[in-house]
Amino acid sequence: MKAPTRHLSFRPGQLPTSATELRSEVRALLERERLAGTWDPAEHRSWGSNNPELSRALGAAGLIGMTWPREFGGRERSQLERYVVTEELLAAGAPAGFHWIADRQSGPLFLRYGTREQKEFYLPRIARGEIQFCIGMSEPDSGSDLASIRTSATRDGDHWLINGTKIWTSNAHRAHYAIALCRTEERSDNRHAGMSQFVIDLKHTDGISIRPIFNLAGSHDFNEVVFDNARVPADAIVGEPGSGWDQVTSELSYERSGPERFLTNFHVLRGLVDALSRSASDEAQRQVGRLVSHLWTLRQASISVATTLEQGGLPNVESALVKDLGTHFQQELPEVARRLASAEGLHHGALLTVIENAIMVAPAYTIQGGTTEILRGIIARGLRLR
Ligand SMILES: Cc1cc2nc3c(=O)[nH]c(=O)nc-3n(C[C@H](O)[C@H](O)[C@H](O)COP(=O)(O)OP(=O)(O)OC[C@H]3O[C@@H](n4cnc5c(N)ncnc54)[C@H](O)[C@@H]3O)c2cc1C
């Protein structure tokens, strides 16, 4: 008999009372750093761009790894407080890519599964904004079907030998470390067994070639990374051998439901509203109103997921839904802006450039962090609709 349909659960979440103070703190820091010339708001590259100086300033202010224990460089603040900081960085388009992955995924991975030595070695440096991480999951023949990865790690005395190829590895050419998912046992009937995660020092390990891949907009953000007998120490394994699959999937709720899934091109909406502020047709007002109400609803859904995560829940289906709806929003936004700019005669060069760039990067939203088809599969299965 088919199991009964499960319903989505988006219980209203509330940001903490400290949110207002934190917002002012982040805004003041960004303004100080802007005046000091650390970053330029006109670049609008947000978490896709790297600015080690800005990350160090955020680290010094206690805004990286802020939920982690103090003994590892954290500030023991709540996930919802971290949410507020993330939201402010995105709304400002601050170039926070240097620490983004480490703060969001690698640090929490060490905290949950790492040894005490790993926590002491990596976490304080991440929290100070000193080291950058990248994620080595995808391979040339394994993207959506991540369980089919072939990169192997074989034990060799006090070391592991890594062999294989990772692809689309964002920031591998800049990052100090990669967290790579590797096969530590032969494939068996259980497709999810026999994988492990490793922390690999990209700057000091022989046998690693990092080759650039240029995207549609002409920038070099991701890479192909080839491991040819790359020798890493025995203690480079993160978590239990063979538990890589469970560890990786537990990262995904954090990766998918955050405000970066609908605020990455917020500057397009702001630019559009500014440009229309003197005069806007009824149709333009209707279109902008629709976008803003979608954004507001997405934000409520995302805050609800963040609240569930804070309370120890694992809302995988709801996270997948936020990511899917966020993708739709972020792709629709520059298209609507393009149509309105033309219909309303908005000939502002800066706005048109912003829209043009946003249209060029928009296809990536469908793919990164799980493709639309895969997310819809997760949602359908989670709701027991298939
Ligand atoms: C900007 C960007 C940054 C990225 N950064 C990283 C990174 O730092 N590290 C990393 O490891 N990876 C990264 N990726 C890779 C990304 O995670 C993969 O591209 C993604 O998982 C899809 O895998 P694939 O490219 O092999 O496509 P495929 O899995 O081959 O999918 C191709 C198409 O087939 C569809 N499809 C596949 N399987 C099914 C199915 N079962 N049912 C229905 N449809 C299906 C997909 O939805 C997609 O439309 C990045 C990707 C992008 C775009």
The ligand as an SDF file (V2000), in Angstrom:
LIG
                    3D

 53 58  0  0  0  0  0  0  0  0999 V2000
   28.2550   27.9050  -10.9270 C   0  0  0  0  0  0  0  0  0  0  0  0
   28.4940   26.4820  -10.5200 C   0  0  0  0  0  0  0  0  0  0  0  0
   29.3400   26.2160   -9.4890 C   0  0  0  0  0  0  0  0  0  0  0  0
   29.5870   24.8910   -9.1070 C   0  0  0  0  0  0  0  0  0  0  0  0
   30.4670   24.6680   -8.0920 N   0  0  0  0  0  0  0  0  0  0  0  0
   30.7390   23.3940   -7.7210 C   0  0  0  0  0  0  0  0  0  0  0  0
   31.6980   23.1450   -6.7020 C   0  0  0  0  0  0  0  0  0  0  0  0
   32.3010   24.0680   -6.1320 O   0  0  0  0  0  0  0  0  0  0  0  0
   31.9770   21.8640   -6.3810 N   0  0  0  0  0  0  0  0  0  0  0  0
   31.3480   20.8100   -6.9690 C   0  0  0  0  0  0  0  0  0  0  0  0
   31.6130   19.6740   -6.6040 O   0  0  0  0  0  0  0  0  0  0  0  0
   30.4280   21.0140   -7.9650 N   0  0  0  0  0  0  0  0  0  0  0  0
   30.1330   22.2780   -8.3530 C   0  0  0  0  0  0  0  0  0  0  0  0
   29.2160   22.5030   -9.3700 N   0  0  0  0  0  0  0  0  0  0  0  0
   28.6870   21.3630  -10.0900 C   0  0  0  0  0  0  0  0  0  0  0  0
   27.2250   21.0650   -9.8690 C   0  0  0  0  0  0  0  0  0  0  0  0
   26.9710   20.6070   -8.5600 O   0  0  0  0  0  0  0  0  0  0  0  0
   26.8360   20.0150  -10.9250 C   0  0  0  0  0  0  0  0  0  0  0  0
   27.0120   20.6190  -12.1890 O   0  0  0  0  0  0  0  0  0  0  0  0
   25.4340   19.5580  -10.7440 C   0  0  0  0  0  0  0  0  0  0  0  0
   25.3430   18.7080   -9.6450 O   0  0  0  0  0  0  0  0  0  0  0  0
   24.9000   18.8390  -11.9940 C   0  0  0  0  0  0  0  0  0  0  0  0
   25.7580   17.8190  -12.4110 O   0  0  0  0  0  0  0  0  0  0  0  0
   26.1960   17.6720  -13.9370 P   0  0  0  0  0  0  0  0  0  0  0  0
   26.7570   18.9680  -14.3820 O   0  0  0  0  0  0  0  0  0  0  0  0
   27.0330   16.4430  -14.0410 O   0  0  0  0  0  0  0  0  0  0  0  0
   24.8650   17.4470  -14.7520 O   0  0  0  0  0  0  0  0  0  0  0  0
   24.0560   16.0940  -14.9240 P   0  0  0  0  0  0  0  0  0  0  0  0
   23.8840   15.4240  -13.6220 O   0  0  0  0  0  0  0  0  0  0  0  0
   24.6550   15.3240  -16.0450 O   0  0  0  0  0  0  0  0  0  0  0  0
   22.6450   16.6510  -15.3820 O   0  0  0  0  0  0  0  0  0  0  0  0
   22.3800   17.1100  -16.7160 C   0  0  0  0  0  0  0  0  0  0  0  0
   20.8740   17.3580  -16.8230 C   0  0  0  0  0  0  0  0  0  0  0  0
   20.1590   16.1130  -16.6100 O   0  0  0  0  0  0  0  0  0  0  0  0
   19.2280   16.2630  -15.5600 C   0  0  0  0  0  0  0  0  0  0  0  0
   19.1610   15.0350  -14.7700 N   0  0  0  0  0  0  0  0  0  0  0  0
   20.2250   14.3460  -14.2800 C   0  0  0  0  0  0  0  0  0  0  0  0
   19.7750   13.2630  -13.5770 N   0  0  0  0  0  0  0  0  0  0  0  0
   18.4190   13.2940  -13.6320 C   0  0  0  0  0  0  0  0  0  0  0  0
   17.3770   12.4730  -13.0870 C   0  0  0  0  0  0  0  0  0  0  0  0
   17.6540   11.3940  -12.3570 N   0  0  0  0  0  0  0  0  0  0  0  0
   16.1070   12.8150  -13.3410 N   0  0  0  0  0  0  0  0  0  0  0  0
   15.7990   13.9090  -14.0910 C   0  0  0  0  0  0  0  0  0  0  0  0
   16.7450   14.7320  -14.6460 N   0  0  0  0  0  0  0  0  0  0  0  0
   18.0250   14.4360  -14.4070 C   0  0  0  0  0  0  0  0  0  0  0  0
   19.7410   17.3930  -14.6990 C   0  0  0  0  0  0  0  0  0  0  0  0
   18.7160   18.0230  -13.9760 O   0  0  0  0  0  0  0  0  0  0  0  0
   20.3590   18.3260  -15.7440 C   0  0  0  0  0  0  0  0  0  0  0  0
   19.3710   19.1360  -16.3130 O   0  0  0  0  0  0  0  0  0  0  0  0
   28.9440   23.8140   -9.7720 C   0  0  0  0  0  0  0  0  0  0  0  0
   28.0590   24.0920  -10.8240 C   0  0  0  0  0  0  0  0  0  0  0  0
   27.8440   25.4060  -11.2050 C   0  0  0  0  0  0  0  0  0  0  0  0
   26.9010   25.6720  -12.3280 C   0  0  0  0  0  0  0  0  0  0  0  0
  1  2  1  0
  2  3  1  0
  2 52  2  0
  3  4  2  0
  4  5  1  0
  4 50  1  0
  5  6  2  0
  6  7  1  0
  6 13  1  0
  7  8  2  0
  7  9  1  0
  9 10  1  0
 10 11  2  0
 10 12  1  0
 12 13  2  0
 13 14  1  0
 14 15  1  0
 14 50  1  0
 15 16  1  0
 16 17  1  0
 16 18  1  0
 18 19  1  0
 18 20  1  0
 20 21  1  0
 20 22  1  0
 22 23  1  0
 23 24  1  0
 24 25  2  0
 24 26  1  0
 24 27  1  0
 27 28  1  0
 28 29  2  0
 28 30  1  0
 28 31  1  0
 31 32  1  0
 32 33  1  0
 33 34  1  0
 33 48  1  0
 34 35  1  0
 35 36  1  0
 35 46  1  0
 36 37  1  0
 36 45  1  0
 37 38  2  0
 38 39  1  0
 39 40  1  0
 39 45  2  0
 40 41  1  0
 40 42  2  0
 42 43  1  0
 43 44  2  0
 44 45  1  0
 46 47  1  0
 46 48  1  0
 48 49  1  0
 50 51  2  0
 51 52  1  0
 52 53  1  0
M  END
$$$$
